[in-house]
Amino acid sequence: ATYQNAALVNGSKITCVMTSALACVNPTTATSNEITMTVTPAVAPSVSIVANSGNTICPGTNVTFTATPTNGGTTPTYQWKLNGNNVGTNAATYQNAALVNGSKITCVMTSALACANPTTATSNEITISVTAAVVPSVTIAANPAGAICAGTNVTFTATPTNGDATPTYQWKLNGNN
């Protein structure tokens, strides 16, 4: 009364012909309704992640990671991992403001598609590099230095520390810009 087949292809048509065992049946056979199979090909899911701040951050930076699924279906599930340990919630994003140097973030997505094979996919890994906090400073020098005569043109030169390659400057005279 049952039939199984694991090799059906798209468009396969299945019917059943039953032959009755009763003595007074006319006709002795009956044909069932027809079922036309729709076979969806298997799809491979994948997921990739990005960090909104890149992978180099300052201490305490709140980083948002976003997963982009492929073949995840309408409601895939997400398991975020920090250094291999489960973190976050079942969401396409994960935030963390306590990352340390060398933190490794991945995401495992489970596809909601019926024909996903395999059903889960692991994202690329983002390794966080935390740059130590630095304190900027600036010193200025006058040329000519020391006492000057009224009307002497004086050139002031700023020398920055931890100002990067192109810092900006706001000069002040008596506290005013």
C-alpha positions as CSV (number, residue, x, y, z in Angstrom):
1,A,0.0,0.0,0.0
2,T,3.1,2.3,0.1
3,Y,5.8,3.2,-2.4
4,Q,9.1,5.0,-1.8
5,N,11.5,6.5,-4.2
6,A,14.5,8.7,-3.5
7,A,15.5,9.2,-7.2
8,L,12.5,11.3,-8.4
9,V,13.1,14.1,-10.8
10,N,11.2,17.3,-11.4
11,G,8.0,16.4,-13.3
12,S,7.8,12.7,-12.3
13,K,4.2,11.5,-12.3
14,I,3.1,8.9,-9.8
15,T,-0.1,6.9,-10.0
16,C,-1.3,3.7,-8.4
17,V,-3.2,0.9,-10.1
18,M,-5.1,-1.2,-7.5
19,T,-6.4,-4.7,-8.4
20,S,-9.3,-5.8,-6.2
21,A,-9.3,-9.2,-4.6
22,L,-13.1,-9.3,-4.4
23,A,-15.0,-11.9,-6.5
24,C,-17.7,-9.7,-8.0
25,V,-15.8,-6.5,-8.8
26,N,-16.2,-5.0,-12.3
27,P,-13.7,-3.8,-13.4
28,T,-11.2,-5.5,-11.3
29,T,-8.7,-2.6,-11.4
30,A,-8.9,1.1,-10.4
31,T,-6.3,3.9,-11.2
32,S,-5.6,6.6,-8.6
33,N,-5.3,10.3,-9.1
34,E,-1.9,11.5,-10.4
35,I,0.7,13.3,-8.4
36,T,3.2,15.4,-10.3
37,M,6.4,15.9,-8.3
38,T,8.2,19.3,-8.1
39,V,11.8,18.6,-7.2
40,T,13.8,21.6,-6.0
41,P,17.5,21.2,-6.5
42,A,19.7,21.3,-3.4
43,V,21.3,24.6,-2.6
44,A,24.4,25.3,-0.6
45,P,24.0,28.0,2.0
46,S,26.7,30.5,2.9
47,V,27.1,33.5,5.1
48,S,29.7,36.3,5.3
49,I,30.2,38.9,8.0
50,V,31.6,42.4,8.1
51,A,32.4,44.8,11.0
52,N,31.1,48.4,10.8
53,S,34.4,49.7,12.1
54,G,36.7,47.4,10.2
55,N,38.9,45.1,12.2
56,T,41.2,47.7,13.8
57,I,39.6,49.5,16.7
58,C,40.4,51.6,19.7
59,P,39.7,50.1,23.2
60,G,36.0,50.2,24.1
61,T,34.8,50.7,20.6
62,N,31.3,49.3,20.1
63,V,31.6,47.2,17.0
64,T,28.5,46.0,15.1
65,F,29.0,42.8,13.0
66,T,26.4,42.1,10.2
67,A,25.8,38.8,8.6
68,T,24.8,38.5,4.9
69,P,23.3,35.1,4.1
70,T,23.1,33.3,0.8
71,N,20.4,30.6,0.4
72,G,19.3,31.2,4.0
73,G,15.6,31.4,3.2
74,T,13.2,33.9,4.8
75,T,14.1,33.1,8.4
76,P,17.6,31.7,8.8
77,T,18.9,31.3,12.3
78,Y,22.2,32.8,13.5
79,Q,24.7,31.7,16.2
80,W,27.5,34.3,16.7
81,K,30.8,33.1,18.1
82,L,33.5,35.0,20.0
83,N,36.7,32.9,20.1
84,G,34.6,29.8,19.4
85,N,32.2,30.4,22.2
86,N,28.5,31.2,21.6
87,V,27.5,34.8,22.1
88,G,24.8,37.2,20.9
89,T,21.2,36.5,20.0
90,N,19.5,34.9,17.0
91,A,19.9,38.0,14.9
92,A,21.7,39.1,11.7
93,T,23.7,41.5,13.8
94,Y,25.9,41.3,16.9
95,Q,27.4,44.1,18.9
96,N,30.3,44.1,21.4
97,A,32.1,47.0,23.1
98,A,34.5,44.9,25.1
99,L,36.6,43.3,22.4
100,V,40.3,42.7,23.1
101,N,43.2,42.4,20.7
102,G,43.0,39.1,18.9
103,S,39.3,38.5,19.4
104,K,37.9,36.3,16.7
105,I,34.3,36.6,15.5
106,T,32.4,34.2,13.3
107,C,28.7,33.4,12.6
108,V,27.1,30.0,12.0
109,M,23.9,30.4,9.9
110,T,21.3,27.6,9.7
111,S,19.3,27.9,6.5
112,A,15.5,27.8,6.6
113,L,15.4,26.4,3.0
114,A,14.0,22.8,2.8
115,C,16.6,21.8,0.2
116,A,19.7,23.3,1.8
117,N,22.6,20.9,1.8
118,P,24.4,21.2,4.2
119,T,21.9,23.1,6.4
120,T,24.5,25.2,8.2
121,A,27.3,27.5,7.0
122,T,30.1,29.2,8.9
123,S,31.1,32.7,8.0
124,N,34.5,34.2,7.4
125,E,36.4,35.0,10.6
126,I,37.1,38.6,11.6
127,T,40.1,39.0,13.9
128,I,40.0,42.3,15.8
129,S,43.1,44.3,16.3
130,V,42.9,46.8,19.3
131,T,45.2,49.7,19.0
132,A,46.4,51.0,22.3
133,A,45.0,54.4,23.4
134,V,47.5,57.3,22.9
135,V,47.6,60.8,24.3
136,P,48.2,63.6,21.8
137,S,50.3,66.6,22.8
138,V,51.7,69.7,21.0
139,T,54.5,72.1,21.9
140,I,55.1,75.4,20.2
141,A,58.2,77.4,19.6
142,A,58.6,81.1,18.6
143,N,61.2,82.4,16.1
144,P,62.7,84.7,17.2
145,A,62.5,83.4,20.8
146,G,62.4,85.6,23.8
147,A,61.8,89.4,24.0
148,I,61.0,91.2,20.7
149,C,60.7,94.7,19.6
150,A,57.3,96.1,18.7
151,G,56.4,95.3,15.1
152,T,58.7,92.3,14.9
153,N,57.1,89.4,12.9
154,V,57.2,86.2,14.9
155,T,56.7,82.8,13.4
156,F,55.2,80.1,15.7
157,T,55.8,76.4,14.9
158,A,53.8,73.6,16.4
159,T,55.4,70.2,17.0
160,P,52.8,67.5,17.5
161,T,53.1,64.1,19.3
162,N,50.6,61.4,18.4
163,G,48.9,63.8,15.9
164,D,49.0,61.5,12.9
165,A,50.4,62.6,9.6
166,T,48.1,65.5,9.0
167,P,46.7,66.9,12.3
168,T,44.6,70.1,12.2
169,Y,45.6,73.2,14.3
170,Q,43.6,76.0,15.8
171,W,45.8,78.9,16.9
172,K,44.7,81.2,19.7
173,L,45.7,84.7,20.7
174,N,44.8,85.6,24.3
175,G,42.4,82.6,24.3
176,N,40.6,83.6,21.2
177,N,40.7,81.7,17.9
